[in-house]
Amino acid sequence: MYKIEKEIPIPPARNKFSKADSNVKDIIETLNQLEVDECFLIPMTSDDLKDKKNVSALRSRIAYAKARVKLVSDIDMELTSREEDRGLRVWRTK
């Protein structure tokens, strides 16, 4: 399956990882803008990507956002990470 990569920027104030800000609302709003097989990038620095706690916390927030989205729509999503992306990609799969 061919996937289209579409970068939708997260507002600058939310680009940095923060434990105080769940980013769930941004994830849901951005996901709603995507077509099936499109994605958006959550940028993270190399240090953040190496820190397992940061990545684990962000994955938890994305899982929470996925559960919230499923309550109100039939949208589904998948998370991928590659070192060359310098962040995490969230794909709309349905």
N, C-alpha and C positions, 0 to 999 in steps of 0.2 A: 504494500500500500504506500502510495506517495503522500508525504505530508508537507503541507505548505507552512513555511516558517514566517510568521507575521509578528513583528515586535511591536507591542503596544506599551509605551513607557508608563511606568508607575509614577505618580506625582513625585517630584524631587524630594519632598520632605519625607517620603516613605521609602526612598532607595536604600537607606541604611537599615541594617537589621536592628531591631529594638525589641527587648522583652516586654516593654510597656505597651507596644502597639501590635495588636494581633494580625493586622493586615487582611483579616478575613473579608471585610467589606470590600476592599480593593480587589481581592482575588475574585469574589463573586461578580462584581460589576464588570471587571475586565473579561472574565469568562463569558459573560452574556454578550459581549461584543464580537466574539469569535464565531466563525463557521466551523463545521465539523472538520477535523484534521488540521486545524490551525492551532498555534500556540502563542504564549507570551513568555517573556523572560523575566525572572526575578533576579536582578543583578546582585552578585555577592563578590566580595574581594577574595583573593586567594587564601588569605588568612582565615576568613569566615568559612570558606569551603573546607579547609583543613580541620577546623574545630568541629568535632563530631556533635557537640552539644548544640551549636548553632543550627547545623543542618537537620539534626533530629527534631529540634523545636519547630523549625520551619515546616518540615514534613508533617508534623502533628497538626500545625495550623492549616495546612493545605487539606489534610484528611478531614479536619473539622469543617472547612469550607465546602468540601465535597459532600459531606453529610447534609449540610444546610441547603445546598443547591438541590439535592435530591428530594428534599421535602417539598419544594415548590415547583420543580420542573423535571423533565426527563433528561436533562443535560448530564453527561458523564465526563470525567476527566482522568488524566493519567499524568504522572510526574516522571520526568527524566532529568538526569544530570550527566554532563560530560565536562571534562576539565577544560576543553577549548571554549565552552560556552561562557565560562566565568559566571556561572549562576545556575539556577534551576529553571527548567522549562515546564510549564503546565500546558498540557495538550487537551483540547476538547475532542473527545472521541465519539460523542453521540449527541 
